[in-house]
Amino acid sequence: MTAREIILKKRDGQSLTESEISFFIQSYLRGEIADYQMSALLMAIYFQGMGFEETVTFTRIMRDSGEVVDFSHLPGSKVDKHSTGGVGDKVSLILAPLVAAAGVKVPMISGRGLGHTGGTLDKLESIPGFKTRLPLSRFKKQVEAIGTCLIGQTEEICPADRRIYAMRDATATVQSIPLICGSILSKKLAEGINALVLDVKVGNGAIFEEAGTAEELAAHLIRTATAFNLNTVALLTDMSQPLGVAAGNWVEVCEAIDVLQGRGPADTRQVTLALGAIMLRLAGKTKDYRSGMERLRVLLNNGVAWKKFLEIVQAQEGDVSFLENPAKYAVPKHRLEIKAESAGYLTAINAREIGRLSMLLGAGRQTVDDAIDYTAGMLIHKKVGDRVQNQEPLLTLQNSGQPPDQNFVQTVQRCFAIGSQPVTPPKLLHKLLDAHGVHAVAEFA
């Protein structure tokens, strides 16, 4: 068995055996297979795909390349959430403390932003002192003690995925459904959870813009997860415009604070409550989604979820005084309002471009080694369906690095389409999928 033979087999559309997949991944981790050979295999998979059994095997071998956390000694279900990524998606910051406050254990291993999508870890690390790099022993103790812990992928967790994901990004093979399934589920299975909710984004700011492809991804993820007895539900949510009113790092933390204190944008609250209700039902805490949403709404409004967030931040060495008084935070050196050049109704926002421009401001990274400007980001003043007056602010840019020039400003303005006729805002929650099929989302209304 050689790397070349395996690449050739997949190039020609044949299925790989368990021994072939294991040989390739283990040899790559040992340095016996070169990056260019892994690149070739990834591109072959991108074009030829993988069958169900191949995907399950690929996922299992990636999971077993490192340590698998065991929470079986803790009573009840251990539930996590994964988002396929978008712009302004700060839901994890709210959801983890909220669901933990409802009595569910939420082990959460998150990622960093790359490209136009933001990352939960970068947002958390904008809180002064907050540690996302914790040993697994501390991760486990914190989940046991306070119900949740939010960390990044450690050296022990899925080392194969860590290396292969970087190669996928470099070789433009990220948008492969089998590779996405293996990457997401190997990490989630290694967390020690027994239930998972997926927030699969749909729209121009999502990894897959078309609803049909996003639904196909959700179905593949659920079917693969079921092979591991991981009870999984997917909610398709809108990403045809940024979620909420902030895109960046610290600005998104501030929006999360607002929601945790019973305020915040309606769309951010709605997505969070819907995903949280699914988590409660998966954990056996409620019998239906409506009662779960109501229970979580109470925890947002009475301050219990907010206190849990402060507890998490303190446990992970963050300075809670910045959360209690956000005005303490460093002020961005540059702030600039982007104004409408005509009156009418906002008919569309290019979420993907907003995310890319936010990254260029300093809120994200083009390569994994780029530094983050935590003050950088965008505050969105108008959403699709809103009436707009000429010269009314659409968005505020802010950062502390190179100030945006006129070309940058014009590019931002082109992200907002203004028409003469009113439009209906996009539907926020599209569909719910589980192992039994596709369902309507009326229960979340």
Residue pairs with C-beta under 8 A, 6 or more apart in sequence:
1 19
1 20
1 23
3 24
3 27
3 33
3 37
3 41
4 37
6 16
6 20
6 23
6 24
6 41
7 37
7 40
7 41
7 44
9 16
9 20
10 16
10 41
10 44
10 45
10 48
11 40
11 44
11 48
12 48
13 48
15 50
15 51
15 53
15 54
16 24
16 50
16 54
16 57
18 57
18 61
21 54
21 57
21 58
21 61
22 61
24 33
24 38
24 41
25 61
25 62
25 65
25 160
25 164
26 61
26 65
27 33
28 37
28 38
28 160
28 163
28 164
29 65
29 159
29 160
29 163
35 167
38 164
38 167
39 167
39 170
39 171
42 164
42 167
42 168
42 171
42 173
42 176
42 179
43 171
43 173
45 173
45 176
45 178
45 179
46 173
46 175
46 176
46 179
49 176
49 177
49 178
50 58
50 178
52 223
52 224
52 227
54 178
55 178
55 181
55 182
55 220
55 224
56 224
56 227
56 228
58 178
58 182
59 181
59 182
59 185
59 186
59 189
59 224
59 228
60 186
60 228
61 160
62 158
62 160
62 161
62 164
62 182
62 183
62 186
63 158
63 185
63 186
63 187
63 189
63 190
65 158
65 159
65 160
65 161
65 186
66 155
66 156
66 157
66 158
66 159
66 160
66 190
67 136
67 156
67 157
67 190
68 189
68 190
68 192
69 107
69 136
69 139
69 140
69 157
69 190
69 191
69 192
70 192
71 78
71 105
71 107
71 140
71 143
71 192
71 193
72 192
74 105
74 143
74 144
76 103
76 104
76 105
76 283
76 284
77 104
77 105
77 193
77 194
77 195
77 282
77 283
77 284
78 104
78 105
78 106
78 107
78 143
78 191
78 192
78 193
78 194
78 195
79 99
79 104
79 105
79 106
79 193
79 194
79 195
79 196
79 197
79 279
79 282
79 283
80 106
80 107
80 108
80 109
80 188
80 191
80 193
80 195
80 196
80 197
81 91
81 92
81 95
81 106
81 108
81 196
81 197
81 198
81 199
81 275
81 279
82 184
82 188
82 196
82 197
82 198
82 199
83 89
83 91
83 92
83 198
83 199
83 201
84 180
84 198
84 199
84 200
84 201
84 206
84 207
84 208
84 214
84 217
85 117
85 118
85 201
85 206
85 207
86 117
86 118
86 201
86 205
86 206
86 239
86 242
86 243
86 351
86 355
87 116
87 117
87 118
87 205
87 239
87 242
87 243
87 247
87 351
87 352
87 354
87 355
87 358
88 118
88 242
88 243
88 244
88 245
88 246
88 247
88 252
88 351
88 380
89 117
89 118
89 199
89 201
89 239
89 243
90 118
90 123
90 243
90 244
90 246
90 252
90 253
90 255
90 256
90 268
91 199
91 243
91 268
91 271
91 272
91 275
92 108
92 110
92 120
92 150
93 120
93 123
93 124
93 252
93 253
93 256
93 309
94 256
94 259
94 260
94 268
94 272
94 305
94 309
95 106
95 272
95 275
95 276
95 279
96 106
96 108
96 148
96 150
96 312
97 148
97 260
97 305
97 306
97 308
97 309
97 311
97 312
98 260
98 272
98 276
98 296
98 299
98 300
98 305
98 308
99 106
99 148
99 276
99 279
99 280
99 296
100 106
100 146
100 147
100 148
100 308
100 312
101 147
101 299
101 304
101 305
101 307
101 308
102 276
102 280
102 285
102 295
102 296
102 299
103 147
103 285
104 147
104 279
104 280
104 283
104 285
105 143
105 147
105 148
106 143
106 147
106 148
106 279
107 139
107 143
107 148
107 149
107 191
107 192
107 193
108 120
108 148
108 149
108 150
108 151
108 191
109 151
109 152
109 153
109 154
109 157
109 187
109 188
109 190
109 191
110 119
110 120
110 121
110 124
110 132
110 150
110 151
110 152
111 119
111 120
111 121
111 152
111 153
112 119
112 121
112 122
112 152
112 365
112 368
113 119
113 122
113 359
113 363
113 364
113 365
114 169
114 364
114 365
114 368
115 169
115 355
115 356
115 359
115 364
115 366
116 205
116 352
116 353
116 355
116 356
116 358
116 359
116 364
117 205
117 207
117 355
117 364
118 247
118 248
118 249
118 252
118 355
118 358
118 363
118 364
119 364
120 150
121 132
121 152
122 249
122 364
122 372
122 374
123 249
123 250
123 252
123 253
123 256
124 130
124 132
124 150
124 253
124 316
124 318
125 132
125 249
125 372
125 374
126 249
126 250
126 253
126 372
126 374
127 253
127 313
127 318
127 319
127 322
127 323
128 318
128 319
128 322
129 317
129 318
129 319
130 313
130 316
130 317
130 318
131 316
131 317
131 318
132 150
132 151
132 152
132 316
133 151
133 152
133 154
134 142
134 149
134 151
134 154
134 316
135 154
136 154
136 156
136 157
138 149
139 149
139 151
139 154
142 148
142 149
142 315
142 316
143 149
145 315
146 308
146 311
146 312
146 315
147 308
148 308
148 312
149 312
149 315
149 316
150 312
150 316
153 161
153 162
153 187
157 187
157 190
157 191
158 186
158 187
158 190
160 186
161 182
161 183
161 186
161 187
164 179
164 183
165 183
166 368
168 174
168 176
168 179
168 183
173 179
174 180
174 207
175 207
175 208
177 216
177 217
177 220
178 220
180 207
180 217
180 221
181 217
181 220
181 221
181 224
184 198
184 221
185 221
185 224
185 225
185 228
185 230
188 196
188 225
188 230
189 228
189 230
193 230
194 229
194 230
194 231
195 230
195 231
195 232
195 279
195 282
195 283
196 225
196 230
196 231
196 232
196 233
196 282
197 232
197 233
197 234
197 235
197 275
197 278
197 279
197 282
198 218
198 221
198 222
198 232
198 233
198 234
198 235
199 234
199 235
199 237
199 271
199 275
200 206
200 214
200 215
200 217
200 218
200 221
200 234
200 235
200 236
200 237
201 207
201 208
201 214
201 236
201 237
201 238
201 239
202 208
202 209
202 210
202 211
202 214
202 236
202 237
202 238
202 239
202 240
202 430
203 209
203 238
203 239
203 240
203 241
203 351
203 426
204 239
204 240
204 350
204 351
204 352
205 239
205 240
205 241
205 242
205 351
205 352
205 354
205 355
206 214
206 239
208 214
208 217
211 236
211 430
214 236
215 236
215 431
215 433
215 438
218 234
218 236
218 433
219 234
219 433
221 232
221 234
222 232
222 233
222 234
222 433
222 434
222 435
223 435
225 231
225 232
226 232
226 435
231 282
231 435
232 434
232 435
233 278
233 282
233 432
233 433
233 434
234 432
234 433
234 434
235 274
235 275
235 278
235 429
235 431
235 432
235 433
235 441
236 429
236 430
236 431
236 432
236 433
237 271
237 274
237 428
237 429
237 430
238 426
238 427
238 428
238 429
238 430
239 351
240 348
240 349
240 351
240 384
240 426
241 348
241 349
241 351
241 383
241 384
241 426
242 349
242 351
242 354
242 355
242 378
242 380
243 267
243 268
243 271
244 252
244 255
244 264
244 265
244 267
244 268
244 380
245 255
245 265
245 379
245 380
245 381
245 383
246 252
246 254
246 255
246 377
246 378
246 379
246 380
247 354
247 355
247 358
247 363
247 377
247 378
247 380
248 358
248 361
248 363
248 376
248 377
248 378
248 398
249 363
249 372
249 374
249 376
249 377
250 329
250 374
250 375
250 377
251 377
251 378
251 379
251 398
252 377
253 323
254 326
255 264
255 265
255 268
256 264
256 309
257 306
257 309
257 323
257 326
258 264
258 265
259 265
259 268
259 269
259 272
259 300
260 300
260 305
260 306
260 309
261 300
261 303
261 306
262 300
262 301
262 302
262 303
267 383
267 428
269 300
270 428
270 429
270 444
271 428
271 429
272 296
273 293
273 296
273 297
273 444
274 289
274 293
274 429
274 441
274 444
276 292
276 293
276 296
277 286
277 289
277 290
277 292
277 293
277 296
277 444
278 289
278 292
278 432
280 286
280 292
280 295
280 296
281 287
281 288
281 289
281 292
285 292
285 295
286 292
286 295
288 443
289 443
289 444
290 443
290 444
293 444
296 305
299 305
300 306
309 323
310 320
310 323
310 324
313 319
313 320
313 323
314 320
321 328
322 328
322 329
329 375
330 374
330 375
330 400
331 375
332 375
332 376
332 398
332 399
332 400
333 375
333 399
333 400
333 401
333 403
334 397
334 398
334 399
334 400
334 403
334 404
335 396
335 397
335 398
336 396
336 397
336 398
336 403
336 404
336 409
337 393
337 395
337 396
337 397
338 393
338 394
338 395
338 396
338 397
338 409
338 412
338 413
339 391
339 392
339 393
339 394
340 382
340 388
340 389
340 390
340 391
340 392
340 393
340 394
340 416
340 418
341 390
341 391
341 413
341 418
342 388
342 390
342 418
343 388
343 389
343 390
343 418
344 387
344 388
344 418
344 419
344 420
345 385
345 386
345 387
345 388
345 418
345 419
345 420
345 421
345 422
345 423
346 382
346 383
346 384
346 385
346 386
346 387
346 388
346 394
346 416
346 417
346 418
346 423
347 384
347 417
347 418
347 419
347 423
348 384
348 416
348 417
349 380
349 383
349 384
349 415
349 416
349 417
350 414
350 415
353 411
353 414
353 415
354 378
354 380
354 412
354 415
355 364
357 378
357 408
357 411
357 412
357 415
358 364
358 376
358 377
358 378
359 365
359 366
360 408
361 373
361 376
361 377
361 378
361 397
361 398
361 399
361 401
361 404
362 372
362 373
362 375
362 376
362 399
362 400
362 401
363 372
363 373
363 376
363 377
363 378
363 399
364 370
364 372
365 371
365 372
373 399
373 400
373 401
375 398
375 399
375 400
376 398
376 399
376 400
376 401
377 398
377 399
378 395
378 396
378 397
378 398
379 395
379 396
379 398
380 394
380 395
381 392
381 393
381 394
381 395
381 396
382 388
382 392
382 393
382 394
382 395
382 416
383 425
384 423
384 425
384 426
385 422
385 423
385 424
385 425
387 422
388 394
388 418
394 413
394 416
395 412
395 416
397 404
397 408
397 409
397 412
404 412
429 441
429 444
430 441
431 438
431 439
431 440
431 441
432 438
432 439
432 440
432 441
433 439
